[in-house]
């Protein structure tokens, strides 16, 4: 399992597949990366597939404080940057 510490949260992510184009999967409220298993299995032969659990969900850490869309957007941007996107 892969994790990155970003913006005060420990985020779980998967990074599979190959290709010059990356597809980033971001789940909805109370879900996890597991919901994208079939899509990733289908796309990973031609695309780099990155899926991550939002803070406080799935296998990511749940730091104290409130979470809003700006926080989640910042987490996504930091993850993409950290993974070379």
Secondary structure as GFF3:
##gff-version 3
##sequence-region A 1 85
A	DSSP	beta_strand	2	6	.	.	.	ID=ss1
A	DSSP	beta_strand	9	17	.	.	.	ID=ss2
A	DSSP	beta_strand	22	26	.	.	.	ID=ss3
A	DSSP	three_ten_helix	33	36	.	.	.	ID=ss4
A	DSSP	alpha_helix	37	43	.	.	.	ID=ss5
A	DSSP	beta_strand	48	52	.	.	.	ID=ss6
A	DSSP	alpha_helix	69	82	.	.	.	ID=ss7
###
